[in-house]
Amino acid sequence: MNKYIRYFNERFPIIGVTLYAGSLFLASYLLPNVFSNHSKVDGQRVILGIVMFILIFLHLRLFDEHKDFEKDKLAYPERMLSKGVIKLKDLKIILFPVLFLEGIIAGYLGAMQFVIWLIILAWTLLMLKEFYISEYLNKRIGLYLISHQFLVPLMILFPISQRIGNYNFIENDILITILYILGVTCLTITYELGRKTWSTDRENSHADSYTKYWGILNTVVITISIAFIGTSILTIIMLNCEIDFKYLVINYLLLLILVAIEITFLTKTNKINSKMVEISAALFMIGTFINTSIAFAFYLT
């Protein structure tokens, strides 16, 4: 048990993951508050949904450990898995019960949720195999990133489908959903870019980073641009739904903090500022999710 606790602290910090999973689920679950028709908020479904998201993130982590094992042994020899303190067979002991529990929860939540989960599982299995074109993808880091981000819309549809049930979408609801999916995907891409925006002294010959492939300037410009697009899309939704202006201000303040830290990193490229980019990208994403959740939660009042 101690071995597993240490592994989770190293590779799957529960607090951080819960904030990520919980805020993403809640923002998506509460989005239908702005639709013309939707069901009431169900506390039990919210809890089960958040647990479901945490489990999905966990099985993604375990899949990645298997997929990247040989590369990570060279790139990160200090990790428990690389040192053999914990082994792949130990992780499989966790993996199969996690997948089983996901299926049970999805089935309990409804037929539509179970089908969406099956599609999520199928996509993550393709990710595990790197879509059977690993050599092609590994040479194209941007395409690799996009292929993995296709998972985000599927996860978003999981909570939204719990609220719409058999209600009919009207045209505006469909447009809002599409915009929301695009906006949230931009935010998750921002985080993915931020966590692999490295200074020269953080680069690893056995690990990929966006700065290694695109250069520091291009990576910063791309990250800021995608973050701005994501925030702007959420702004369009909030303006269309006449949500209180203060929520827009908070989202842009979070964006401004990210931009300031990105520019600081660009002007003074070192390990500390590189780590600050990673932290600020995570705070930008989770903070925007939480703020958006609150905005949708109070929409009807």
VEXDREN-2710 file (C-alpha; in Angstrom, 1 decimal):
% VEXDREN-2710
k/r/px/py/pz
1/MET/0.0/0.0/0.0
2/ASN/2.8/2.4/0.8
3/LYS/4.3/1.7/-2.6
4/TYR/1.1/2.7/-4.3
5/ILE/0.7/5.8/-2.2
6/ARG/4.1/6.9/-3.2
7/TYR/3.4/6.2/-6.8
8/PHE/0.2/8.3/-6.7
9/ASN/2.0/11.2/-5.1
10/GLU/4.6/11.1/-7.9
11/ARG/2.4/10.5/-10.9
12/PHE/-1.2/11.1/-10.0
13/PRO/-1.6/13.7/-7.3
14/ILE/-5.1/13.3/-6.1
15/ILE/-5.8/16.9/-5.1
16/GLY/-4.7/18.3/-8.5
17/VAL/-6.5/15.6/-10.5
18/THR/-9.7/16.1/-8.5
19/LEU/-9.7/19.8/-9.1
20/TYR/-9.1/19.2/-12.8
21/ALA/-11.7/16.5/-13.2
22/GLY/-14.2/18.1/-10.9
23/SER/-14.1/21.6/-12.5
24/LEU/-14.2/20.2/-16.0
25/PHE/-17.2/17.9/-15.1
26/LEU/-19.1/20.6/-13.3
27/ALA/-18.7/23.3/-16.0
28/SER/-19.9/20.8/-18.6
29/TYR/-22.7/19.4/-16.4
30/LEU/-24.0/22.9/-15.6
31/LEU/-23.8/24.2/-19.2
32/PRO/-27.4/23.0/-20.0
33/ASN/-28.6/25.6/-17.4
34/VAL/-28.5/28.0/-20.3
35/PHE/-30.5/25.7/-22.7
36/SER/-34.1/26.0/-23.4
37/ASN/-34.8/22.6/-21.9
38/HIS/-32.9/20.6/-19.3
39/SER/-33.3/18.4/-16.3
40/LYS/-32.6/19.5/-12.7
41/VAL/-29.2/19.1/-11.1
42/ASP/-28.9/15.8/-9.4
43/GLY/-26.3/15.7/-6.6
44/GLN/-25.8/11.9/-6.8
45/ARG/-25.1/12.1/-10.5
46/VAL/-22.6/15.0/-10.0
47/ILE/-20.6/13.0/-7.4
48/LEU/-20.6/9.8/-9.6
49/GLY/-19.7/11.9/-12.7
50/ILE/-16.7/13.5/-10.9
51/VAL/-15.6/10.1/-9.7
52/MET/-16.0/8.8/-13.3
53/PHE/-13.8/11.6/-14.7
54/ILE/-11.1/10.9/-12.0
55/LEU/-11.1/7.2/-13.0
56/ILE/-10.8/8.1/-16.7
57/PHE/-7.8/10.3/-16.0
58/LEU/-6.3/7.5/-13.9
59/HIS/-6.7/4.9/-16.6
60/LEU/-5.2/7.4/-19.1
61/ARG/-2.2/7.7/-16.8
62/LEU/-1.9/4.0/-16.5
63/PHE/-2.1/3.6/-20.3
64/ASP/0.6/6.2/-20.7
65/GLU/2.9/4.4/-18.3
66/HIS/2.6/1.3/-20.4
67/LYS/2.9/3.2/-23.7
68/ASP/5.9/5.3/-22.8
69/PHE/7.7/2.8/-20.5
70/GLU/10.8/2.3/-22.6
71/LYS/11.2/6.0/-23.4
72/ASP/10.5/7.1/-19.8
73/LYS/13.2/4.7/-18.4
74/LEU/15.8/6.8/-20.4
75/ALA/14.1/10.2/-19.9
76/TYR/13.1/9.9/-16.3
77/PRO/15.4/7.3/-14.6
78/GLU/14.5/8.8/-11.1
79/ARG/10.8/7.8/-11.3
80/MET/9.6/4.8/-9.3
81/LEU/8.6/2.9/-12.4
82/SER/11.9/3.5/-14.1
83/LYS/13.8/2.3/-11.0
84/GLY/11.6/-0.8/-10.7
85/VAL/10.3/0.2/-7.3
86/ILE/6.8/-0.3/-8.8
87/LYS/6.3/-2.5/-11.9
88/LEU/3.9/-2.5/-14.8
89/LYS/2.3/-5.6/-13.5
90/ASP/1.6/-3.7/-10.2
91/LEU/-0.2/-1.0/-12.3
92/LYS/-2.3/-3.6/-14.1
93/ILE/-3.6/-4.7/-10.7
94/ILE/-5.1/-1.2/-10.5
95/LEU/-6.1/-0.8/-14.2
96/PHE/-8.6/-3.6/-14.6
97/PRO/-10.7/-2.7/-11.5
98/VAL/-10.6/0.9/-12.6
99/LEU/-12.0/0.1/-16.0
100/PHE/-14.6/-2.3/-14.5
101/LEU/-15.7/0.5/-12.1
102/GLU/-16.0/3.0/-14.9
103/GLY/-18.3/0.6/-16.8
104/ILE/-20.5/0.1/-13.7
105/ILE/-20.9/3.8/-13.1
106/ALA/-21.5/4.6/-16.8
107/GLY/-24.1/1.9/-17.0
108/TYR/-25.8/3.1/-13.8
109/LEU/-26.0/6.7/-15.2
110/GLY/-27.8/5.6/-18.3
111/ALA/-27.6/3.9/-21.7
112/MET/-26.3/7.0/-23.5
113/GLN/-23.6/7.5/-20.9
114/PHE/-22.5/3.9/-21.3
115/VAL/-22.2/4.3/-25.0
116/ILE/-20.2/7.5/-24.6
117/TRP/-17.9/5.7/-22.2
118/LEU/-17.4/2.8/-24.6
119/ILE/-16.3/5.4/-27.3
120/ILE/-14.0/7.0/-24.7
121/LEU/-12.5/3.7/-23.9
122/ALA/-12.0/2.8/-27.5
123/TRP/-10.3/6.1/-28.2
124/THR/-8.0/5.8/-25.2
125/LEU/-7.1/2.3/-26.4
126/LEU/-6.2/3.8/-29.8
127/MET/-4.1/6.4/-27.9
128/LEU/-2.4/3.5/-26.1
129/LYS/-1.4/2.1/-29.5
130/GLU/-0.7/5.6/-30.8
131/PHE/-3.3/4.9/-33.5
132/TYR/-0.9/2.3/-35.0
133/ILE/1.1/5.1/-36.6
134/SER/3.5/5.9/-33.7
135/GLU/6.5/6.7/-35.9
136/TYR/4.4/9.1/-38.0
137/LEU/2.8/10.8/-35.0
138/ASN/6.1/11.1/-33.0
139/LYS/7.6/13.2/-35.8
140/ARG/4.6/15.6/-35.8
141/ILE/4.1/16.8/-32.2
142/GLY/1.2/19.1/-33.2
143/LEU/-0.7/16.3/-34.8
144/TYR/0.1/14.1/-31.8
145/LEU/-1.4/16.7/-29.5
146/ILE/-4.6/17.2/-31.5
147/SER/-5.2/13.4/-31.8
148/HIS/-5.1/13.1/-28.0
149/GLN/-7.3/16.2/-27.6
150/PHE/-10.2/14.6/-29.5
151/LEU/-10.9/12.9/-26.2
152/VAL/-12.0/16.2/-24.6
153/PRO/-15.3/16.5/-26.7
154/LEU/-16.2/13.0/-25.8
155/MET/-15.7/13.6/-22.1
156/ILE/-17.7/16.9/-22.3
157/LEU/-20.6/15.1/-23.9
158/PHE/-20.7/12.6/-21.0
159/PRO/-22.0/15.2/-18.4
160/ILE/-24.0/17.2/-20.9
161/SER/-26.0/14.1/-21.9
162/GLN/-27.0/13.5/-18.3
163/ARG/-28.9/16.8/-18.3
164/ILE/-30.6/16.9/-21.7
165/GLY/-32.0/13.3/-21.5
166/ASN/-34.8/13.1/-24.1
167/TYR/-35.2/16.8/-24.4
168/ASN/-34.9/18.2/-27.9
169/PHE/-32.0/20.6/-28.7
170/ILE/-33.0/23.8/-30.4
171/GLU/-30.5/25.4/-32.9
172/ASN/-29.1/27.8/-30.3
173/ASP/-28.4/25.0/-27.8
174/ILE/-26.5/23.1/-30.5
175/LEU/-24.4/26.2/-31.3
176/ILE/-23.7/26.8/-27.6
177/THR/-22.6/23.2/-27.2
178/ILE/-20.3/23.3/-30.2
179/LEU/-18.8/26.6/-29.1
180/TYR/-18.3/25.3/-25.5
181/ILE/-16.5/22.2/-26.7
182/LEU/-14.2/24.3/-28.9
183/GLY/-13.5/26.7/-26.0
184/VAL/-12.8/24.0/-23.4
185/THR/-10.6/22.1/-25.8
186/CYS/-8.6/25.3/-26.4
187/LEU/-8.1/25.5/-22.6
188/THR/-7.0/21.9/-22.2
189/ILE/-4.6/22.4/-25.2
190/THR/-3.2/25.5/-23.4
191/TYR/-2.4/23.4/-20.3
192/GLU/-0.8/20.6/-22.4
193/LEU/1.4/23.2/-24.1
194/GLY/2.3/24.9/-20.8
195/ARG/3.4/21.7/-19.1
196/LYS/5.9/21.1/-21.9
197/THR/7.2/24.6/-22.4
198/TRP/10.8/24.1/-21.3
199/SER/13.8/26.2/-20.9
200/THR/17.1/24.9/-22.4
201/ASP/18.2/23.5/-19.0
202/ARG/15.0/21.5/-18.7
203/GLU/15.1/19.9/-22.2
204/ASN/15.7/16.2/-22.2
205/SER/17.2/14.4/-25.1
206/HIS/14.9/11.4/-24.5
207/ALA/11.7/13.4/-24.0
208/ASP/9.6/15.6/-26.3
209/SER/8.7/19.2/-25.7
210/TYR/7.0/21.8/-27.8
211/THR/9.9/24.2/-27.3
212/LYS/12.2/21.6/-28.7
213/TYR/10.2/21.2/-31.9
214/TRP/8.8/24.7/-32.4
215/GLY/11.3/27.0/-30.5
216/ILE/10.6/29.1/-27.5
217/LEU/9.1/32.1/-29.3
218/ASN/6.7/30.1/-31.4
219/THR/5.6/28.0/-28.5
220/VAL/4.8/31.1/-26.4
221/VAL/2.9/32.7/-29.3
222/ILE/0.9/29.6/-30.0
223/THR/0.0/29.1/-26.3
224/ILE/-1.1/32.6/-25.8
225/SER/-3.1/32.6/-29.0
226/ILE/-5.0/29.4/-28.2
227/ALA/-5.6/30.6/-24.6
228/PHE/-7.1/33.8/-26.0
229/ILE/-9.3/31.9/-28.5
230/GLY/-10.6/29.7/-25.7
231/THR/-11.4/32.6/-23.4
232/SER/-13.0/34.5/-26.3
233/ILE/-15.3/31.6/-27.2
234/LEU/-16.5/31.3/-23.6
235/THR/-17.0/35.1/-23.7
236/ILE/-19.3/34.7/-26.7
237/ILE/-21.3/32.1/-24.8
238/MET/-21.6/34.2/-21.7
239/LEU/-22.6/37.3/-23.7
240/ASN/-25.2/35.3/-25.7
241/CYS/-26.7/34.1/-22.5
242/GLU/-26.5/37.5/-20.8
243/ILE/-24.4/36.1/-17.9
244/ASP/-23.2/38.6/-15.3
245/PHE/-20.2/40.6/-16.6
246/LYS/-18.1/39.9/-13.6
247/TYR/-17.5/36.3/-14.8
248/LEU/-16.1/37.5/-18.0
249/VAL/-13.7/39.8/-16.1
250/ILE/-12.5/37.0/-14.0
251/ASN/-11.8/34.8/-17.0
252/TYR/-9.8/37.6/-18.7
253/LEU/-7.9/38.2/-15.5
254/LEU/-6.8/34.6/-15.5
255/LEU/-5.8/34.9/-19.1
256/LEU/-3.8/38.1/-18.3
257/ILE/-1.9/36.3/-15.5
258/LEU/-1.0/33.5/-18.0
259/VAL/0.1/35.9/-20.7
260/ALA/2.3/37.9/-18.2
261/ILE/4.1/34.7/-17.1
262/GLU/4.5/33.5/-20.6
263/ILE/6.1/36.8/-21.6
264/THR/8.3/36.7/-18.5
265/PHE/9.5/33.3/-19.6
266/LEU/10.2/34.6/-23.1
267/THR/12.3/37.5/-21.8
268/LYS/14.0/35.4/-19.1
269/THR/14.2/31.8/-20.1
270/ASN/15.2/29.7/-17.1
271/LYS/14.0/26.7/-15.2
272/ILE/12.0/28.7/-12.6
273/ASN/10.1/30.6/-15.2
274/SER/9.5/27.5/-17.2
275/LYS/7.9/25.8/-14.2
276/MET/5.9/29.0/-13.6
277/VAL/4.5/28.6/-17.1
278/GLU/3.3/25.1/-16.3
279/ILE/1.7/26.2/-13.0
280/SER/0.0/29.2/-14.6
281/ALA/-1.4/27.1/-17.5
282/ALA/-2.9/24.7/-14.9
283/LEU/-4.3/27.6/-12.9
284/PHE/-5.7/29.3/-16.0
285/MET/-7.5/26.1/-17.1
286/ILE/-8.8/25.0/-13.7
287/GLY/-9.6/28.6/-12.7
288/THR/-11.6/29.2/-15.8
289/PHE/-13.5/26.0/-15.4
290/ILE/-14.4/26.8/-11.8
291/ASN/-15.4/30.4/-12.7
292/THR/-17.5/29.1/-15.6
293/SER/-19.1/26.5/-13.4
294/ILE/-20.2/29.2/-10.9
295/ALA/-21.5/31.4/-13.8
296/PHE/-23.6/28.5/-15.1
297/ALA/-24.7/27.5/-11.6
298/PHE/-26.2/30.9/-10.8
299/TYR/-27.6/31.5/-14.3
300/LEU/-31.1/30.6/-13.4
301/THR/-31.1/32.8/-10.3
END
